[in-house]
Amino acid sequence: MAKTVPSAHQPLAERLRPKTLGEVVGQQHLLGEGMPLRIAFESGQPHSCILWGPPGTGKTTIARLMADSFDAQFITISAVLGGVKDIREAVEQALVAQGIMGSGGRRTIVFVDEVHRFNKSQQDAFLPHVESGLFTFIGATTENPSFEVNSALLSRAAVYVLQPLAESDLEQIAGKAQGIGAVPAIEKAALDRLVAYADGDARRLLNTLETLAVAAASEKLQEVTDAWLLKVLGERMRRYDKGGEQFYDTISALHKSVRGSDPDASLYWFVRMLDGGADPRYMARRLVRMATEDIGLADPRALRLALDAAETYERLGTPEGELALAECVIYLAVAPKSNAVYTAYNEARALIKKDGTRPVPMHLRNAPTKLMKDLDYGKDYRYAHDEEGGFAAGENYFPEGMKPPQFYRPVERGLEIRIADKLRELKKLNDKKD
């Protein structure tokens, strides 16, 4: 087969795709001397693996280079568009290459892009062929394979984690694009903005450079300046996957910043999420959760403020309503913290789950009818409002024979200091009745 010469009509990302390991930019923790994937390349024996990392970090490139290195037939399946039929066709091609259904004896690598989009049965279809060695399976995913790839397939494949490309890596790639004359000269400030805009994604950088090159050519520009770039690029937008792991990592960072009482970090992650396209209504729900989980009764106003912020957003919408959410973020961050209610609730749930269904004590039962009263429902119940101080000292409100657990343990912060004092006083009154 004649070697295909890269065409000027090919996308820039394809024209600059590395042809050898030495041309790969970034991922040196995997491809550097003595690193896992380099060792795999040098071993002469391909093995099934899953390449996990953000878009534009080299997953497809590494899979292709592996096929070239082992002189293997390379079959690509897109999990977005493909299905069991494509898997079946890949098996037939692998059989032909191996010589079982025809002449040959060549290895096959089956590359499944976005493997997390295949359901369990589709993923299971690979298992017998991976086990038999018919082909080497390489999956690419932007999602955590622990959650998105079934355990049987995961146990048969090594997982390699790819990192977003560093700024220096992206600058090097931009230099390669200039080196083949694909883009004009780029002012330093403009390059810095482009690199930040790419946000670790080489494909995004190259696609943007390609768009800019066309615009620059139409205006006969010799250099891309920062001012011109801003005019063409418009408002800087960050890459953000609202359904993927990056989304949940960022909300986790926000939650932990609030819990850690850092208002500046909390506001940073909150704005990062809005800038990335997160639904402000989702953010409002999470703020309500933070108010109950991490602040609780140390400052009961936090929950009310979170609900007010959510209602304000519903009335005003974007962007005015986002300010109310930002106010809530800062308030939650500086509020006294307590997870006593959260802990008490979880402990109570755990006890109820494992404990038997104990009967309600007779004195706590409701007695709306004469028959129930005759059966002693509600007998000897002490009405707290009629007791001294509005407290029935020594009364038991748990099922008979059950050792009273202590779920709620207020912390010495905020309003819970006063709550703890109150509970200690009530305990003293109970102890006197024993």
C-alpha positions in Angstrom: 0.0 0.0 0.0 1.4 3.4 -0.9 2.2 5.6 2.0 -0.3 8.5 2.4 1.3 11.9 2.2 -0.2 14.4 4.7 -2.4 16.8 2.8 -2.9 20.5 3.5 -6.6 19.6 3.5 -6.2 17.3 6.5 -7.2 18.9 9.9 -4.1 20.4 11.6 -4.5 18.0 14.5 -4.1 15.1 12.1 -1.2 16.6 10.2 0.7 17.1 13.5 -0.2 13.7 15.0 3.1 12.1 16.2 4.5 9.3 14.0 7.0 8.1 16.6 7.2 8.0 20.4 9.9 10.6 20.3 7.5 13.1 18.7 4.9 12.8 21.5 4.6 15.9 23.6 3.7 15.4 27.2 2.7 12.2 29.2 6.4 11.6 30.1 5.2 9.9 33.3 4.0 7.1 31.0 6.3 7.4 27.9 9.6 8.6 29.4 12.6 6.3 29.8 11.8 3.5 32.2 8.1 4.5 32.4 5.3 1.9 32.1 4.1 2.6 28.6 7.6 3.0 27.2 8.5 -0.4 28.7 5.3 -1.9 27.0 6.4 -0.5 23.7 9.9 -1.8 24.1 8.8 -5.3 25.2 7.6 -6.3 21.8 4.4 -7.7 23.5 1.3 -5.5 23.4 -1.2 -5.9 26.2 -4.8 -4.8 26.7 -5.1 -1.4 28.4 -7.4 1.5 29.1 -6.2 5.0 28.5 -8.0 7.4 30.9 -7.6 11.1 30.6 -9.2 14.4 29.5 -9.8 15.2 25.8 -6.8 16.1 23.6 -4.2 14.4 25.7 -3.0 11.8 23.3 -5.1 8.7 23.9 -5.7 7.9 20.2 -2.2 8.8 19.3 -0.7 6.4 21.8 -3.0 3.6 20.6 -2.0 4.2 16.9 1.7 4.3 17.8 1.3 1.0 19.6 -0.2 -0.6 16.5 2.7 0.8 14.4 5.3 -0.4 16.9 3.9 -3.9 16.8 3.1 -3.9 13.1 -0.5 -4.7 14.1 -3.7 -4.3 12.2 -5.5 -1.2 13.8 -9.3 -1.3 14.0 -11.1 1.7 15.5 -14.6 1.5 17.0 -16.4 4.6 18.2 -18.6 3.7 21.1 -20.6 6.8 20.4 -21.7 5.5 16.9 -20.9 1.8 17.1 -22.5 -1.3 18.6 -22.3 -5.1 18.7 -22.3 -5.3 14.9 -19.0 -3.3 14.8 -17.5 -5.6 17.5 -18.5 -8.6 15.4 -16.9 -7.1 12.3 -13.7 -6.4 14.3 -13.6 -10.0 15.4 -13.9 -11.2 11.8 -11.1 -8.9 10.7 -8.9 -10.1 13.6 -9.6 -13.7 12.6 -8.5 -13.0 9.0 -5.4 -11.2 10.2 -4.5 -14.1 12.5 -4.9 -16.6 9.7 -7.8 -18.5 11.1 -10.2 -17.4 8.4 -7.7 -16.6 5.7 -4.0 -16.1 5.1 -1.9 -14.0 7.4 -0.8 -14.2 11.0 -0.7 -10.5 11.9 -1.6 -9.1 15.3 -4.7 -6.9 15.7 -5.3 -4.0 18.0 -8.9 -3.0 18.5 -9.2 0.6 19.7 -12.5 1.6 21.3 -12.9 5.3 21.6 -15.1 6.6 24.5 -15.5 3.0 25.7 -17.5 4.2 28.7 -20.4 4.8 26.3 -20.7 1.1 25.6 -23.2 -0.6 28.0 -22.3 -3.7 30.0 -23.3 -6.3 27.4 -21.4 -4.5 24.7 -18.3 -4.4 26.9 -18.8 -8.1 27.8 -18.6 -8.9 24.0 -14.9 -8.2 24.1 -14.1 -10.5 27.0 -13.7 -13.9 25.2 -11.6 -12.5 22.4 -9.3 -10.6 24.9 -8.9 -13.8 26.9 -8.1 -15.9 23.9 -5.6 -13.4 22.6 -7.4 -12.9 19.3 -6.8 -9.2 19.6 -5.3 -6.6 22.0 -8.0 -4.3 23.4 -7.3 -0.6 24.0 -10.1 1.5 25.4 -10.0 5.3 25.6 -12.2 7.1 28.1 -12.5 10.5 29.7 -14.5 9.0 32.6 -13.2 7.1 35.6 -13.0 3.5 34.5 -13.8 2.3 38.0 -17.3 3.5 37.5 -17.8 3.3 33.7 -16.0 0.1 32.7 -17.3 -3.2 33.9 -15.1 -5.1 36.4 -14.5 -8.2 34.2 -13.0 -6.1 31.4 -11.2 -3.8 33.8 -9.5 -6.8 35.4 -8.1 -7.8 32.0 -6.6 -4.4 31.1 -4.0 -2.2 32.6 -5.2 1.3 33.3 -2.9 4.3 32.3 -3.9 7.8 33.5 -3.1 10.6 31.1 -2.7 14.1 32.4 -3.8 17.5 30.8 -0.9 18.9 28.9 1.2 21.5 30.6 1.5 25.0 29.3 5.0 24.3 28.1 3.7 21.3 26.2 1.0 23.3 24.5 3.5 26.0 23.6 5.7 23.4 22.0 2.8 22.1 19.9 2.0 25.6 18.8 5.6 25.9 17.7 5.3 22.7 15.7 2.2 24.2 13.9 4.2 27.3 13.1 7.1 25.2 11.9 5.1 23.6 9.1 3.7 27.0 8.1 0.2 26.2 9.2 -0.2 29.4 11.3 1.5 32.8 11.2 3.7 34.2 14.0 2.0 34.6 17.3 2.6 37.4 19.8 3.7 36.2 23.3 0.6 37.6 25.0 -1.6 36.0 22.3 0.1 32.6 22.7 -0.4 32.8 26.5 -4.1 33.4 26.0 -4.4 30.6 23.5 -2.6 28.2 25.8 -4.9 29.1 28.7 -7.9 28.8 26.4 -6.8 25.3 25.4 -6.8 24.3 29.1 -4.6 21.3 28.6 -6.3 20.0 25.4 -4.0 19.8 22.4 -6.8 19.2 20.0 -8.6 22.3 21.2 -5.4 24.3 20.7 -4.8 23.0 17.2 -8.4 23.5 16.1 -8.3 27.0 17.4 -5.0 27.7 15.7 -6.5 26.4 12.4 -9.5 28.7 12.7 -7.3 31.7 13.5 -5.0 30.8 10.6 -7.9 31.0 8.1 -9.0 34.4 9.7 -5.5 35.8 9.6 -5.0 34.8 6.0 -8.2 36.5 5.0 -7.0 39.7 6.6 -3.4 39.2 5.4 -2.0 39.4 8.9 1.6 38.6 9.4 1.3 38.1 13.2 -1.5 37.2 15.6 -1.7 39.9 18.2 -3.5 39.6 21.6 -6.0 42.4 20.6 -6.8 40.7 17.3 -7.1 37.3 19.1 -9.6 38.7 21.5 -11.7 40.2 18.7 -11.8 36.9 16.8 -12.0 34.5 19.8 -14.6 36.4 21.7 -15.2 35.7 25.4 -12.8 33.2 26.7 -14.6 29.9 27.3 -13.2 27.1 29.4 -13.6 23.4 28.5 -16.0 21.9 31.0 -17.8 18.5 31.0 -21.0 19.0 32.9 -21.7 15.3 33.2 -18.2 13.9 33.8 -15.6 13.5 36.5 -14.2 17.0 36.2 -17.6 18.4 37.1 -17.7 16.3 40.3 -14.1 17.0 41.1 -14.9 20.8 41.0 -18.1 20.6 43.1 -16.0 18.5 45.6 -13.4 21.3 45.7 -16.2 23.9 46.4 -17.8 21.8 49.1 -14.4 21.1 50.8 -13.5 24.8 50.6 -16.7 25.8 52.3 -16.2 23.1 55.0 -12.7 24.4 55.4 -14.0 27.9 56.1 -12.0 29.5 53.2 -14.4 32.1 51.6 -11.9 33.0 48.8 -11.3 29.4 47.7 -15.1 28.8 48.0 -15.9 31.7 45.7 -13.1 30.7 43.3 -14.6 27.2 42.8 -18.1 28.5 42.7 -17.3 30.9 39.9 -15.3 28.2 38.1 -18.4 26.1 38.0 -20.6 28.9 36.7 -18.0 29.8 34.1 -17.9 26.2 33.0 -21.6 26.1 32.4 -22.9 24.5 35.6 -26.6 25.0 36.2 -27.1 27.6 39.0 -30.1 25.7 40.2 -27.9 22.7 40.8 -25.4 24.9 42.6 -28.3 26.2 44.8 -29.2 22.6 45.7 -25.7 21.9 46.7 -25.5 25.0 48.9 -28.6 23.8 50.8 -26.9 20.5 51.3 -23.7 22.2 52.6 -25.8 24.3 55.0 -27.3 21.1 56.5 -24.3 18.8 56.4 -21.5 21.0 57.5 -23.1 23.9 59.4 -26.3 22.5 60.8 -27.4 23.8 64.2 -24.1 25.7 64.8 -25.8 28.4 62.7 -29.4 27.5 61.7 -29.6 30.8 59.7 -27.3 29.2 57.1 -30.1 26.9 55.9 -32.6 29.7 55.7 -30.1 31.9 53.8 -29.3 29.0 51.3 -33.1 28.6 50.7 -33.5 32.4 50.2 -30.6 32.4 47.8 -32.2 29.6 45.8 -35.5 31.5 45.7 -33.8 34.7 44.7 -32.1 33.0 41.8 -35.5 31.6 40.7 -36.9 35.1 40.7 -34.0 37.0 39.1 -32.3 34.3 36.9 -28.8 34.8 35.4 -26.8 36.9 36.0 -28.5 38.9 38.8 -29.5 35.9 40.8 -26.0 34.4 40.8 -24.9 37.2 43.2 -27.3 35.9 45.8 -25.8 32.4 45.4 -22.3 34.0 45.8 -23.4 35.7 49.0 -24.6 32.4 50.3 -21.3 30.7 49.4 -19.3 33.3 51.4 -21.7 33.1 54.4 -21.5 29.3 54.5 -17.7 29.5 54.3 -17.4 31.9 57.3 -20.2 30.3 59.4 -19.3 28.1 62.4 -19.1 24.4 61.3 -20.8 21.4 62.8 -21.6 18.0 61.3 -23.3 16.9 64.5 -26.8 16.7 62.8 -25.4 14.9 59.8 -23.5 12.4 62.0 -26.5 11.9 64.3 -28.8 11.2 61.3 -26.5 8.7 59.8 -26.0 6.9 63.1 -29.7 6.7 63.7 -30.2 5.3 60.2 -27.5 2.7 60.7 -29.1 1.6 64.0 -32.6 1.3 62.6 -31.3 -0.7 59.7 -29.8 -3.4 61.9 -32.1 -3.2 65.0 -35.4 -5.1 65.3 -38.7 -3.3 65.1 -39.3 -2.6 68.8 -42.8 -1.9 70.0 -43.7 1.7 71.0 -44.0 1.9 74.9 -47.5 2.0 76.1 -47.2 5.5 77.7 -46.1 7.0 74.4 -48.9 5.5 72.3 -51.8 7.6 71.0 -55.2 6.8 72.5 -57.9 8.4 70.3 -60.6 5.8 71.2 -62.1 4.4 74.4 -60.9 0.9 73.5 -57.3 2.1 73.3 -57.6 3.9 76.6 -59.0 0.7 78.2 -55.9 -1.1 76.8 -53.7 1.5 78.7 -52.6 3.3 75.6 -51.0 6.6 76.8 -51.3 5.6 80.5 -48.8 7.4 82.8 -47.6 9.7 80.0 -46.3 12.9 81.5 -47.2 16.1 79.6 -44.0 18.1 79.6 -45.7 21.5 79.6 -47.3 20.6 83.0 -43.9 19.8 84.5 -41.5 22.2 86.2 -39.5 24.0 83.6 -41.5 22.4 80.9 -39.4 19.2 81.2 -40.5 15.8 82.4 -37.2 14.8 84.2 -36.5 11.1 84.2 -39.0 10.2 81.5 -38.0 7.6 78.9 -38.8 8.1 75.3 -37.1 5.0 73.8 -38.6 1.5 73.5 -38.5 -0.6 76.7 -35.3 -2.5 77.2 -33.3 -0.4 74.8 -30.2 1.3 76.1 -30.6 5.0 75.1 -28.1 5.8 72.3 -26.6 9.2 71.9 -26.8 10.2 68.3 -26.6 13.9 68.6 -23.4 15.3 70.1 -23.2 19.1 69.6 -19.9 20.7 69.0 -18.4 23.6 70.9 -19.0 26.0 68.0 -21.6 28.6 67.2 -25.2 28.1 68.6 -24.4 24.5 69.4 -22.3 25.7 72.4 -25.6 26.9 74.0 -27.4 23.7 72.8 -24.7 21.6 74.5 -25.1 23.6 77.7 -28.9 23.0 77.6 -28.5 19.3 77.1 -26.1 19.0 80.0 -28.6 20.8 82.3 -31.4 18.4 81.2 -29.1 15.4 81.8 -28.5 16.6 85.4 -32.2 16.8 86.0 -32.7 13.3 84.5 -29.8 11.9 86.7 -31.5 13.3 89.9 -34.6 11.3 89.1 -32.7 8.0 88.7 
